Amino acid sequence: MYHNEFITHQRLSAIKKVVIPEGEVDDPLAHEPPKLVNYDWEDGKLTLYLDREVNHEWVGGLNNMGGHSNMMGFPPESFVFRGKEANPSGAVQPGQVQGIIDHFKPWLPAATRAMKQRLETRLRQDQARREKELLDQKRAEEARLKVLAEVKI
């Protein structure tokens, strides 16, 4: 009996000492937006070149940033990202190139803010879930310890 009680005390002690650090977003794209550094247009295909690659989290931020303007037919969701390149789907007429670029540039910091917000929300939710799991474990171990201490053979 005392062995079980000792083991339970150890588990309870370990649970109480677990510290869940405040989550911080460590993705560089969440702190500094990519920059538009160049473009190319040929036969209706516009390619925008960024200074670095973006990831699916950033693209998710772009597609969910809200409060943006765009040229008709070229919303953020219409852009395909490969490496450092971004291409709007569909043909781009010569007279549309400047307008697309002018709308695209403000999206970069907005997408970064949206990405960071989404990641911070996810981190807070994960932290709350872990804290609840630890609290549940602590309560279960305390209940077990109480039973082991009270029941006599």
C-alpha positions in Angstrom: 0.0 0.0 0.0 2.7 2.5 0.9 4.5 1.8 -2.3 1.4 2.8 -4.4 0.9 5.9 -2.2 4.6 6.8 -2.8 4.3 6.4 -6.6 1.1 8.5 -6.6 2.8 11.2 -4.6 5.6 11.2 -7.2 3.2 11.5 -10.1 1.3 14.3 -8.3 4.5 16.1 -7.6 5.6 15.8 -11.3 2.2 17.2 -12.5 2.4 20.2 -10.2 5.9 21.1 -11.4 5.0 21.0 -15.1 5.3 24.6 -16.4 3.6 25.4 -19.7 5.5 28.4 -21.1 3.6 31.2 -22.7 3.5 30.3 -26.4 5.2 32.6 -28.8 4.9 32.6 -32.6 8.4 31.9 -34.0 7.7 31.9 -37.7 9.6 34.8 -39.2 6.7 35.4 -41.7 4.5 36.3 -38.7 6.9 39.1 -37.7 8.0 40.6 -41.0 6.1 40.4 -44.2 7.7 39.4 -47.5 8.5 42.2 -49.9 7.6 42.5 -53.5 11.0 42.8 -55.3 10.2 42.3 -58.9 7.6 41.3 -61.5 7.4 39.9 -65.0 4.6 39.9 -67.5 4.5 37.9 -70.7 1.6 36.8 -72.9 -1.0 37.5 -70.2 0.9 35.8 -67.4 1.9 38.0 -64.5 4.6 36.8 -62.1 5.3 38.7 -58.9 8.6 37.9 -57.2 8.9 38.1 -53.4 12.2 38.4 -51.4 11.5 35.0 -49.8 9.2 32.0 -49.9 5.9 32.0 -48.1 4.2 29.0 -46.4 0.7 27.7 -46.3 0.1 29.5 -42.9 1.0 32.8 -44.6 -1.2 32.1 -47.6 -4.0 31.2 -45.2 -3.5 34.7 -43.6 -3.6 36.3 -47.0 -6.9 34.5 -47.9 -8.5 35.5 -44.5 -7.1 38.9 -43.8 -10.4 40.8 -44.4 -10.7 44.5 -45.1 -8.8 44.6 -48.3 -9.4 46.0 -51.8 -8.5 44.2 -55.0 -8.8 44.6 -58.8 -11.9 42.9 -60.1 -11.1 39.4 -60.9 -7.9 39.3 -59.0 -8.7 38.8 -55.2 -6.1 37.3 -52.9 -7.6 33.9 -53.3 -6.8 33.9 -57.0 -3.0 34.0 -56.4 -1.0 30.8 -56.6 2.3 30.8 -54.7 5.3 28.6 -55.7 8.6 29.3 -54.0 9.2 33.1 -54.2 6.7 33.5 -57.0 3.1 34.6 -56.9 0.8 34.3 -60.0 -2.7 35.5 -60.3 -4.9 32.8 -62.0 -6.3 34.0 -65.3 -4.9 36.2 -68.0 -3.7 39.7 -67.1 -4.0 42.4 -69.6 -1.2 44.9 -70.0 -3.3 47.7 -68.5 -4.1 45.6 -65.4 -0.5 45.0 -64.3 0.1 48.2 -62.3 -3.3 48.0 -60.6 -2.7 44.4 -59.5 0.7 45.3 -58.1 -0.7 48.4 -56.4 -3.4 46.2 -54.7 -1.0 43.3 -54.0 1.6 45.3 -52.0 -0.6 46.3 -49.1 -1.8 42.7 -48.8 1.7 41.6 -47.7 1.8 43.2 -44.2 -2.0 42.5 -43.8 -1.4 38.8 -44.5 1.5 38.8 -42.0 -0.7 40.3 -39.3 -3.6 37.9 -40.0 -1.1 34.9 -39.9 0.3 36.0 -36.6 -3.1 36.5 -35.1 -4.2 33.0 -36.3 -1.1 31.4 -34.9 -1.4 33.2 -31.6 -5.0 32.1 -31.2 -4.0 28.5 -32.0 -1.2 28.7 -29.4 -3.6 30.1 -26.7 -6.1 27.3 -27.5 -3.3 24.6 -27.3 -2.1 26.1 -24.0 -5.6 26.1 -22.5 -6.1 22.5 -23.6 -2.8 21.4 -22.1 -3.5 23.2 -18.8 -6.9 21.5 -18.6 -5.4 18.1 -19.3 -2.8 18.7 -16.5 -5.6 19.9 -14.1 -7.6 16.7 -14.9 -4.5 14.6 -14.3 -3.8 16.4 -11.0 -7.4 15.9 -9.8 -7.3 12.2 -10.8 -4.0 11.7 -8.9 -5.3 13.6 -5.9 -8.4 11.4 -5.8 -6.3 8.3 -6.1 -4.1 9.4 -3.3 -7.1 10.1 -1.1 -8.5 6.6 -1.7 -5.1 5.0 -1.1 -4.6 6.9 2.1 -8.2 6.3 3.5 -8.8 2.6 2.6 -7.2 0.1 5.1 -6.7 -3.5 4.5 
